[in-house]
Amino acid sequence: MGDKLLPNLLVLVGERTATADDNLDRAERLGWIKSSDSWLETRKLRNQMVHEYIEAPEVLADAINTGHRRVADLVYAAGRMLAEIDKRIVEK
């Protein structure tokens, strides 16, 4: 969502795209995501879980539980971005 959808959506609404951090800050200001800082933390967690072999069960459990708590923010972001797309398609 952050790497592909967000930059394309920014272009669709007439915003300039920039670095990933700047795009996330813009998305936060537009109300599409709750927090750019939280988004970056979630991405870091995702990268840890996907690219590292976590051997310690307590570290793995913590990562899974943290990821589970962040699902609501991702669902919120997806809903807001899809609503913006729907709005733009209806306007055309």
C-alpha positions as CSV (number, residue, x, y, z in Angstrom):
1,M,0.0,0.0,0.0
2,G,2.7,2.5,1.0
3,D,5.0,1.8,-1.9
4,K,2.6,1.5,-4.8
5,L,-0.9,2.6,-4.0
6,L,0.0,5.7,-2.0
7,P,2.3,7.4,-4.5
8,N,-0.3,6.7,-7.3
9,L,-3.1,8.1,-5.2
10,L,-1.1,11.2,-4.4
11,V,-0.7,11.8,-8.1
12,L,-4.4,11.1,-8.7
13,V,-5.4,13.9,-6.3
14,G,-2.8,16.3,-7.7
15,E,-0.1,16.1,-5.0
16,R,3.5,15.8,-5.8
17,T,5.2,12.6,-4.7
18,A,8.6,12.6,-2.9
19,T,10.4,10.3,-0.5
20,A,8.4,7.6,1.2
21,D,8.6,9.6,4.5
22,D,7.2,12.7,2.8
23,N,4.5,10.7,1.1
24,L,3.5,9.2,4.4
25,D,3.4,12.6,6.1
26,R,1.2,13.9,3.3
27,A,-1.1,10.9,3.7
28,E,-1.4,11.6,7.4
29,R,-2.3,15.2,6.7
30,L,-4.9,14.1,4.2
31,G,-6.4,11.7,6.8
32,W,-5.6,8.5,4.9
33,I,-3.4,7.1,7.6
34,K,-3.5,7.7,11.3
35,S,0.2,8.2,11.9
36,S,3.3,8.3,9.6
37,D,5.5,7.3,12.5
38,S,3.3,4.3,13.3
39,W,3.3,3.3,9.6
40,L,7.1,3.3,9.5
41,E,7.2,1.2,12.7
42,T,4.8,-1.3,11.2
43,R,6.9,-1.4,8.0
44,K,10.0,-2.1,10.1
45,L,8.2,-4.9,11.9
46,R,7.1,-6.4,8.6
47,N,10.6,-6.3,7.3
48,Q,11.9,-8.0,10.5
49,M,9.3,-10.7,10.3
50,V,9.8,-11.4,6.6
51,H,13.6,-11.0,6.3
52,E,14.9,-12.3,9.6
53,Y,14.7,-15.8,11.1
54,I,13.4,-15.1,14.6
55,E,14.7,-17.9,16.8
56,A,13.6,-16.7,20.2
57,P,9.9,-17.7,20.8
58,E,9.3,-14.6,23.0
59,V,10.6,-12.3,20.3
60,L,8.5,-14.0,17.6
61,A,5.4,-13.9,19.9
62,D,5.9,-10.2,20.6
63,A,6.3,-9.5,16.8
64,I,3.1,-11.4,16.0
65,N,1.2,-9.7,18.7
66,T,2.4,-6.3,17.7
67,G,1.5,-7.0,14.1
68,H,-1.9,-8.1,15.2
69,R,-2.5,-4.8,17.0
70,R,-1.6,-2.9,13.9
71,V,-4.1,-4.6,11.6
72,A,-6.8,-2.1,12.5
73,D,-4.6,0.8,11.3
74,L,-3.9,-0.9,8.0
75,V,-7.6,-1.6,7.5
76,Y,-8.3,2.0,8.3
77,A,-5.7,3.2,5.8
78,A,-7.0,0.8,3.1
79,G,-10.6,2.0,3.6
80,R,-9.6,5.7,3.5
81,M,-7.5,5.3,0.4
82,L,-10.2,3.2,-1.4
83,A,-12.8,5.8,-0.5
84,E,-10.7,8.5,-2.0
85,I,-10.3,6.5,-5.2
86,D,-14.0,5.9,-5.3
87,K,-14.7,9.6,-4.9
88,R,-12.3,10.5,-7.7
89,I,-13.7,7.9,-10.0
90,V,-17.3,9.1,-9.4
91,E,-16.2,12.7,-10.0
92,K,-14.9,11.8,-13.5
